[in-house]
Structures are given as C-alpha cells and as structure tokens.
C-alpha cells in the first residue's frame, strides 16, 4: 500500500544491494526517489511517469555529491530524506592492510556520508524538517577480525550519527542509524581482499568461509528497505534500528553487558580462529 504523503528521498549507493532495494521499495510506497550511484548518467533523465530517477554521484568527491544534490533540489524542489548507503568492504589483517587501503575504506564509508550530510543539512535546516538515515552495520558494534577497517569505518559512522542527531534536533531534522547484520547481496563478491601473509592465511581463510556462508544466507535487502521506509515515514523515528538474523542482533545487544574476554572467546570459537 502506498503512503498518503510523498517524500522526496535521495538514496546513495543505489546501483545494487540494499540501495537498489531501498529505491524500489520506497518508490512503491509512493515516494519520489532519486537513486545515486557512480554508474548513473549525468545529467539524469527524469521519468515523466514518476519512476525513480538515477543521479550520478561519487561520494568520494565533494563536487560530485553537491552536483547530485543540486539536481534533486532543482528537479523536485526539496529533499525530505537521505539514505546514506554507499559503501564497500575490505578484508585482511591489520598488519597487511596499507594506510592507502584503510584510507580508501574510510573515504567512502565514513567521509562519503559526511560529504552528503554537508550538502543536505543546509537544505533541511531551511526547510525546518528532514530525515537522514545512515546505513551502518552490526560490524560497527562487534569488531570483526580480518575486517578491521570495515568495522572501524562503521564504528566511526555510529559515533558521528549519534552526535549529529543531537546537534540537528532543534531544526526538526531526524538522524537514524540502521545497522544490518548479514545481508545477501553482491557486497560479498565485491569485497576487496588485501594480500594475505602466510602467517595469517589459515585463520583468515577459515574465518572468511564462515563470513561468506553467513552473508549468502543472510537477510534479504528488502528487509532492510522496509525498515528504512518505516524510519522515513515515522514522525519520531527511533535512533537506531537493527536488521538481520536474530542471533546476530542478540550478539550485538550482549556485547555491551558481557565481559570483553567472553566476547573475544565467542568470536574466536564462532569463526574458527584458534
């Protein structure tokens, strides 16, 4: 069923996975959706029938982000919500990951979100309303061995989201964090794996076997899209929503109350890292 109120929504990382699912589902709910991605054309070609419009945006480039936001405002007259979904994963030991690879991970997953926030916040403040939904990860709650900089980027995103929520509350802007667990998307195939030193190879391979199994059997991206739609439509959304296998959500919840040594032991056991 379509909603009675149409929102103008910009979704980043919209070419596949969670982003594509958000574009499709939000459009079905009656919203006017602009899907942003690096492979989208520029300038975009609006669909007179009201179908989602694809907008070129590279979140690593502030000028590209601003151009895309300008296109949305020029076309629709406003931006009611942004879904910051663009991101990717890396895998490898801390010792084997170069500073350049770690910086690239943060440049997209963390600073990409910051660039989008810089572009849309003045618009939302002028409107006196807006919703920013940042797609985090349960990997930003429980740090994953051999995915340290992916986890670190999502830990950082969580902190920024919490701070931003308080900063912009007086302006009628809601800031929401959605933390998926494993989701079955092309994220798994697109993960960037760094050189694996033989001293880490056995444990790395055992862990990634479990990781890829869990991701391929994870939640559907549409499950995340439904949660995003609920957050966007709610007049007072929750600060954080978690999506994914119940066991993973429970593990994230327990992390804050269990002794750190017990959490570490559970990770070692689950991922065969002895």
Residue pairs with C-beta under 8 A, 6 or more apart in sequence:
2 28
2 29
2 30
3 29
3 30
3 31
3 233
4 30
5 30
5 233
6 30
6 31
6 32
7 31
7 32
7 80
7 81
7 232
7 233
8 31
8 32
8 34
8 72
8 76
8 77
8 78
8 79
8 80
8 81
9 26
9 31
9 32
9 33
9 34
9 79
9 80
9 81
9 82
9 83
9 232
10 33
10 34
10 36
10 55
10 68
10 69
10 72
10 79
10 81
10 82
10 83
10 120
11 19
11 22
11 23
11 26
11 33
11 34
11 35
11 36
11 82
11 83
11 85
12 19
12 36
12 37
12 57
12 59
12 82
12 83
12 84
12 85
12 86
12 112
12 116
13 19
13 36
13 37
13 59
13 85
13 86
13 87
14 20
14 22
14 23
14 35
14 36
14 37
14 40
14 54
14 85
15 35
15 37
15 38
15 39
15 40
16 185
16 186
17 183
17 185
17 186
17 187
17 221
18 85
18 135
18 180
18 183
18 185
18 221
18 224
18 225
19 35
19 37
19 83
19 85
19 86
20 35
20 221
21 220
21 221
21 222
21 224
21 225
22 83
22 85
22 224
22 225
22 228
22 229
23 33
23 35
23 52
24 52
24 225
25 222
25 225
25 226
25 228
25 229
26 33
26 225
26 228
26 229
26 232
27 33
27 51
27 52
29 229
29 233
31 232
32 50
32 76
33 52
33 53
34 44
34 52
34 53
34 54
34 55
34 68
34 71
34 72
34 75
34 76
35 52
35 53
35 54
35 55
36 54
36 55
36 56
36 57
36 68
36 86
37 54
37 55
37 56
37 57
37 86
38 56
38 57
38 58
39 56
40 54
40 55
40 56
40 57
41 54
41 56
42 55
42 56
42 67
43 71
44 53
44 54
44 55
44 56
44 71
44 75
45 53
46 53
46 75
47 53
53 75
55 68
55 71
55 72
56 64
56 67
56 68
57 64
57 65
57 67
57 68
57 86
58 64
58 65
59 65
59 86
59 108
59 112
59 113
59 115
59 116
60 107
60 108
60 111
60 112
61 115
62 115
62 118
62 119
65 112
65 115
65 116
65 118
65 119
66 119
69 79
69 116
69 119
69 120
69 123
72 79
73 79
73 123
78 123
78 127
79 120
79 123
79 124
79 127
79 130
80 127
80 129
80 130
80 131
80 232
81 130
81 131
81 132
81 133
81 232
82 116
82 117
82 120
82 130
82 131
82 132
82 133
83 133
83 135
83 228
83 232
84 112
84 113
84 116
84 117
84 132
84 133
84 134
84 135
85 135
86 108
86 112
86 113
87 108
87 109
87 112
87 135
87 153
88 105
88 108
88 109
88 187
88 190
88 191
88 192
89 147
89 150
89 187
89 190
89 191
89 192
90 97
90 101
90 102
90 104
90 105
90 147
90 149
90 150
90 191
90 192
90 193
90 194
91 146
91 147
91 150
91 191
91 192
91 193
91 194
91 204
91 208
91 211
92 101
92 146
92 193
92 194
92 195
92 196
92 204
93 146
93 148
93 194
93 196
93 197
93 200
93 204
94 148
95 197
95 200
96 194
96 195
96 196
96 197
96 200
97 148
97 149
97 194
98 194
101 149
101 192
101 194
102 149
102 152
105 149
105 150
105 152
105 153
106 149
106 152
106 153
106 156
109 150
109 153
109 154
109 157
110 153
110 156
110 157
110 160
113 134
113 157
113 160
114 160
117 132
117 164
120 130
120 132
121 168
121 173
123 130
124 130
124 132
124 168
124 171
124 172
124 173
125 168
125 171
125 173
127 172
128 171
128 172
129 172
129 173
130 172
130 173
130 174
131 173
131 174
131 175
131 176
131 231
131 232
131 237
132 164
132 173
132 174
132 175
132 176
133 176
133 177
133 178
133 228
133 231
133 232
134 157
134 161
134 175
134 176
134 177
134 178
135 178
135 180
135 224
135 228
136 154
136 157
136 158
136 161
136 177
136 178
136 179
136 180
137 150
137 151
137 154
137 179
137 180
137 181
138 179
138 180
138 181
138 242
138 244
138 248
138 249
138 251
138 252
139 147
139 150
139 151
139 154
140 151
140 153
140 154
140 155
140 157
140 158
140 179
141 158
141 179
141 252
141 255
142 151
142 251
142 252
142 255
142 263
142 267
143 151
143 152
143 155
144 150
144 151
144 211
144 267
145 207
145 267
145 271
145 273
146 200
146 203
146 204
146 207
146 208
147 211
154 179
157 177
158 177
158 179
161 175
161 176
161 177
162 177
162 239
164 175
165 174
165 175
165 239
168 175
174 231
174 236
174 237
175 239
176 231
176 237
176 238
176 239
176 240
176 241
177 239
177 240
177 241
178 224
178 227
178 228
178 231
178 240
178 241
178 242
178 243
179 240
179 241
179 242
179 243
179 252
180 219
180 224
180 242
180 243
180 244
181 218
181 219
181 242
181 243
181 244
181 245
181 248
181 249
181 252
182 214
182 215
182 217
182 218
182 219
182 244
182 245
182 248
183 215
183 218
183 219
183 220
183 221
183 223
183 224
183 243
183 244
184 215
184 216
184 217
184 218
184 219
184 220
184 221
185 215
185 221
187 215
188 212
188 215
188 216
196 204
196 205
203 272
203 273
206 271
206 272
206 273
207 271
207 272
207 273
209 272
210 270
210 271
210 272
211 271
214 245
218 244
218 245
219 243
219 244
219 245
223 243
223 244
224 243
227 241
227 243
230 237
230 241
231 237
231 238
231 241
242 249
242 252
251 266
254 263
255 263
267 273
268 274
